[in-house]
Amino acid sequence: MSHRLEDVIALFDGLFLPTCRTRLVRGGDEPLYLPADAETPWHRVIFARGFYASALHEISHWCIAGERRRELEDYGYWYLPDGRDAEQQRDFEAVEVAPQALERLFAAACGHRFQVSVDNLGEVEVDREGFAERVAARAARFEREGLPARAEAFHVTLTAFYRKGASLEAAVAAGRACLERREAPVAEPA
């Protein structure tokens, strides 16, 4: 199966540029989220070095971030680079479980290989297998309880395009229909 960056960008932009004023952008060495500003009228989910997995990972962070966080650069979160101590690594893994669980589901939807990222090349020993188990458990919980609205819409879009063979336009339409269903007001019983 072909995993072209142009496709995942077109799927994301087709779904979220008109609905959330957000684009997926191929970036440099480090991923970054930038809210709209005076020079750029849309929000930007910037993924690292043209890596497909990085695109899925950064999209999963965006799908979890609430409205207030999406107005802040990098959602207002801290990031410590490689070399974290044991406590910092535990904190990092705690906030990464849900995004990596979504990334796992997105990767499965498009038939792409998923690997957890513990993202630490420091001296501290990392329990990659334990973290992978926590990510898998969270992905299973998402499947049982449901995904956040934007994540579900993107998952539907990926599934339509990669698994069901829909065109880009039809896949985006399926995702938009999902968003509309999720955002539609629920009628109260009479």
Phi, psi and omega in degrees: 000137181274132178240080181275135178300325180301324180291311182295325176295315180296321179295312180297308183297320179298325181278315192253345176294311179287333185266329185229009182050047184228137179238153173261128188232131174288129184241198182265228187289327185238140175288158181199146171248128178236124176288162176304150178214190183299329182271332184231117186280003178231157176284153183230122172262105186258121181256159190277136165049024179070024179272129180301315180298323178296321178300311180298321181295313181292325175298319181296322175298316181297322181294336180269328184298133178284174184303315181295316180296327181287356174266358184247143175301132183050032177062012180078011181269160174273158171215124175255128181288186179311151180100017179292148174279179186300317180293316177298323178294319177299316179298316179301311182295324180299320180276348181266347184301306184295313178299320180288333174294317176296316178303318178301316179293320177297316180299318179296321181297330181250012176066033180254144180293137178246137172226134175295155177238117175269347166051044179211117179254022183279196184278342184286141177283133183248134178268080182301317182293319177296319178295317179300322178294320178295321178295315179298318179296320179292322177298318178297321178294318175303316181296323179288314190263346180104151180270157171303155188306310182293323178295317179297316180298319179291321177299316177299318180297312179299315181298315180299316184285309188274324185264325185257355176075020179291155174292165176306314183296317180292322179295316178296319178299321178296318178295318178297320178298321177297314178301316181298319178297318182290328184267349181293139178294143180274128179288135177280144178296145182283000000 
